[in-house]
Amino acid sequence: MKIANYLLLTTVLLSVINCSSSPKTTAENVGVNVQNSSESQAAAQSAPGIESQAQTDAPDALLKDLYKTHAKDGSQIINGKNRTLINKYFDKNLGDLIWKDLTTHVEEVGVIDFDLFYNAQDADIKKLIVGAPKIVGDKATVPVTFENFGQKNTLVYSLVKERAAWKIADINYGKADSLLKYFKTANESIKTGESASGEFEGNYQVGETTCTVTPVKMAFEVRWKKGTGTEMFFADERDSDKITFSSDPEKGQPNVFSFDDENYNTGTFYRADGKEFTIKRIK
């Protein structure tokens, strides 16, 4: 009888020990593990350094990336060999114009004969800042400021949404000049075979000789009938009463075109030696 009771007591104790050591797999514990996992994932997504798609897809972010790429290699984007980066930064309309200009003008200079992103022939850039964008629907403008050789410059980029991504549609260089306008002017000149009205370009009678003026965006290339080579002229705003373009000689005084009218048809040419000649546009 005592042996039977002893065996029964032993069986009961073993059962209690086994039950207390078994893992709990209740729905309540599973739910806690899932919740903790979700909280960790949410915390990781909101942690500093993890950018959302909305942040990286901002119009100013595109320009920051562009200038970073351009700073590494000034010809990488506009090299006429690969269109990948053109498609990345520009919308289809402007991208097509750029690509055509780069690939069709092999022996002669096309529209793009300057640095599009600094509006200059040469660059020594400091204090570059990509400003805050102004967004209206699927369009945006972003100012970019910098100093080039100590001179302050401001470019305003126009961007549009193309397939849910921001792309550059135009670059405004100030004084109503923009990259799209340069292409439009060049296209009009090709169609008419003449210089566009209201632009400093085309053929001019200067005294007893003639010259041909070709805009090169940051300057105006003047080829004289008498003489060899070309001379570069730049817009000169020191005389607010006249529309003037001056050469930039290494030594001595500049040659100056000074126009009487806004269409650049008539005026006076001031030669570096002090002599003056009448200017008249000719066809």
C-alpha positions in Angstrom: 0.0 0.0 0.0 2.8 2.4 0.9 4.7 1.4 -2.3 1.5 2.2 -4.4 1.1 5.6 -2.8 4.8 6.4 -3.4 4.5 5.5 -7.1 1.4 7.7 -7.4 3.0 10.6 -5.7 6.1 10.3 -8.0 3.9 10.3 -11.1 2.1 13.5 -10.0 5.4 15.3 -9.3 6.8 14.5 -12.7 3.7 15.7 -14.4 3.9 19.0 -12.6 7.6 19.5 -13.5 7.0 18.8 -17.2 4.0 21.2 -17.4 5.9 24.1 -15.8 8.9 23.7 -18.1 6.9 23.7 -21.4 7.2 26.9 -23.6 4.2 29.1 -24.0 3.0 29.5 -27.6 -0.2 31.4 -27.0 -1.6 33.8 -29.5 -0.9 36.6 -27.1 2.9 36.1 -27.1 3.0 35.7 -30.9 1.2 39.1 -31.2 3.7 40.8 -29.0 6.6 39.6 -31.1 5.0 40.9 -34.3 4.3 44.2 -32.7 7.9 44.6 -31.6 9.1 43.8 -35.1 6.8 46.4 -36.6 8.0 49.1 -34.1 11.6 48.3 -34.9 11.0 48.6 -38.7 9.2 51.9 -38.2 12.0 53.2 -36.1 14.5 52.3 -38.8 12.5 54.0 -41.5 12.3 57.2 -39.5 16.0 57.1 -38.4 18.3 60.0 -39.6 20.2 59.3 -42.8 17.4 57.3 -44.5 15.8 59.5 -47.1 12.3 59.0 -48.4 11.5 58.8 -52.1 9.8 62.2 -51.8 13.0 63.8 -50.5 15.3 62.3 -53.2 12.8 63.2 -55.9 12.7 66.9 -55.1 13.6 69.3 -57.9 16.5 70.9 -55.9 17.9 67.4 -55.2 18.1 66.8 -59.0 20.2 70.0 -59.4 22.4 69.1 -56.4 23.1 65.8 -58.1 23.8 67.5 -61.4 26.3 69.9 -60.0 28.0 67.1 -58.1 28.4 65.2 -61.3 29.5 68.2 -63.2 32.1 69.1 -60.7 33.8 65.7 -61.1 34.0 66.0 -64.9 32.9 69.2 -66.7 32.2 67.3 -70.0 30.6 64.2 -68.6 27.0 65.3 -69.0 27.4 67.3 -72.3 30.0 65.2 -74.2 27.9 64.2 -77.3 28.9 60.6 -76.9 26.4 59.2 -74.4 22.8 60.5 -73.9 22.2 58.7 -70.6 22.9 61.7 -68.3 21.1 64.1 -70.7 18.0 61.9 -70.3 18.5 61.8 -66.5 18.6 65.6 -66.0 16.7 67.2 -69.0 13.1 66.7 -70.2 12.6 65.2 -73.6 12.1 68.5 -75.5 15.3 70.2 -74.2 17.2 66.9 -74.2 16.5 66.4 -77.9 17.7 69.9 -78.7 20.9 69.4 -76.7 21.6 66.0 -78.3 21.0 67.3 -81.8 23.2 70.3 -81.3 26.0 68.1 -79.9 25.9 65.5 -82.6 25.2 67.6 -85.7 27.7 70.4 -85.3 31.0 68.6 -85.7 33.2 71.0 -87.6 31.4 74.3 -86.6 30.3 75.7 -83.3 26.7 75.1 -82.4 24.5 76.6 -79.7 26.4 74.9 -77.0 29.8 76.5 -77.0 29.8 77.5 -73.3 29.3 75.8 -69.9 25.5 75.5 -69.6 25.6 75.2 -65.8 27.9 78.2 -65.1 26.9 80.3 -68.2 30.6 80.9 -68.9 33.5 79.9 -71.1 35.9 79.4 -68.2 35.0 78.7 -64.6 36.5 79.1 -61.2 33.4 78.4 -59.0 33.0 79.2 -55.4 30.1 79.5 -52.9 27.7 77.5 -55.1 24.2 77.2 -53.5 21.2 75.4 -54.9 18.2 77.3 -53.5 14.8 76.2 -52.3 12.4 75.2 -55.0 9.1 76.9 -55.8 6.7 74.2 -56.8 3.3 74.8 -58.6 1.7 71.6 -59.6 4.0 69.7 -62.0 6.3 72.8 -62.5 9.0 74.2 -60.4 11.7 76.9 -60.4 15.0 76.6 -58.5 17.6 79.4 -58.2 21.3 78.5 -58.3 23.8 81.1 -57.1 27.6 81.0 -57.2 30.7 83.1 -57.7 32.8 82.7 -60.9 36.2 84.4 -60.7 34.7 86.5 -57.9 31.7 87.7 -59.8 28.2 86.8 -58.4 25.9 84.9 -60.8 22.3 83.6 -60.5 20.7 81.0 -62.8 17.1 80.0 -62.5 16.2 76.5 -63.5 12.7 75.7 -64.8 11.7 72.0 -64.1 8.7 69.9 -65.0 7.5 66.5 -63.9 8.1 63.9 -66.6 7.0 60.4 -65.8 6.8 61.3 -62.1 10.4 62.5 -62.1 11.7 66.1 -62.1 13.5 67.2 -65.3 15.1 70.5 -66.4 12.9 72.2 -69.0 15.0 75.4 -69.4 17.8 77.4 -67.8 17.3 81.2 -67.4 20.6 83.2 -67.6 19.1 86.6 -66.9 18.2 89.6 -69.2 15.5 87.4 -70.9 18.2 84.9 -72.1 17.6 81.2 -71.7 18.8 78.0 -73.2 15.6 77.4 -75.0 15.7 80.9 -76.4 19.2 80.2 -77.8 18.0 77.2 -79.6 14.9 79.1 -80.9 17.1 81.9 -82.2 19.5 79.5 -83.9 16.5 77.6 -85.5 15.0 80.8 -86.8 18.3 81.9 -88.4 18.6 78.5 -90.1 15.0 78.8 -91.5 15.3 82.3 -92.8 19.0 82.2 -93.7 19.3 85.7 -92.2 20.0 87.1 -88.7 17.0 87.4 -86.5 15.7 91.0 -86.0 16.5 92.6 -82.7 19.7 90.7 -82.2 23.4 91.7 -82.4 24.3 89.3 -85.2 24.5 89.2 -89.0 26.4 91.5 -91.4 27.3 95.0 -90.7 28.9 97.9 -92.6 31.5 99.5 -90.4 33.0 102.5 -92.1 34.4 101.3 -95.4 34.6 97.7 -94.4 32.2 95.0 -93.3 32.0 92.3 -90.7 30.0 89.3 -89.7 28.7 88.9 -86.1 27.9 85.5 -84.7 26.5 85.2 -81.1 28.3 82.6 -79.0 26.1 83.1 -75.9 28.6 84.6 -73.5 30.1 86.7 -76.3 29.8 87.8 -79.9 32.3 86.6 -82.5 33.2 89.3 -85.1 34.9 88.3 -88.3 36.2 91.3 -90.3 36.2 91.2 -94.1 39.7 92.7 -94.0 42.0 90.8 -91.8 42.3 87.3 -90.5 40.9 85.5 -87.4 38.1 86.7 -85.2 37.6 89.2 -82.4 35.4 88.5 -79.4 33.0 91.2 -78.0 31.1 91.2 -74.7 28.0 93.1 -73.6 29.1 96.3 -71.7 26.6 97.9 -69.4 28.8 100.7 -68.1 27.0 103.2 -70.3 23.3 102.9 -69.4 22.3 105.2 -72.2 23.7 103.1 -75.0 23.7 99.4 -76.0 27.4 98.6 -76.2 29.6 95.6 -76.9 33.3 95.8 -76.1 36.3 93.7 -76.9 38.6 92.5 -74.1 42.2 93.1 -75.2 45.1 92.0 -73.0 46.6 95.4 -73.4 45.4 98.9 -74.4 41.9 100.2 -75.1 39.0 98.0 -76.4 37.1 98.3 -79.7 33.5 99.2 -79.0 30.2 98.7 -80.9 27.7 101.3 -79.7 24.1 101.1 -81.0 21.4 103.8 -81.3 18.4 101.5 -81.4 17.3 98.3 -79.6 17.3 96.4 -82.9 21.1 96.8 -83.3 20.7 98.3 -86.7 22.6 101.6 -86.5 25.3 103.1 -84.3 29.0 104.0 -84.0 32.1 101.9 -83.8 34.8 103.3 -81.6 38.2 101.8 -82.6 40.9 101.4 -80.0 43.0 104.1 -81.6 40.3 106.7 -81.0 38.8 106.8 -84.5 35.0 106.5 -85.0 33.0 104.8 -87.8 29.3 104.6 -88.7 27.6 101.2 -88.1 24.8 100.0 -90.3 23.2 96.6 -90.5 23.2 95.1 -94.0 21.5 92.0 -95.5 
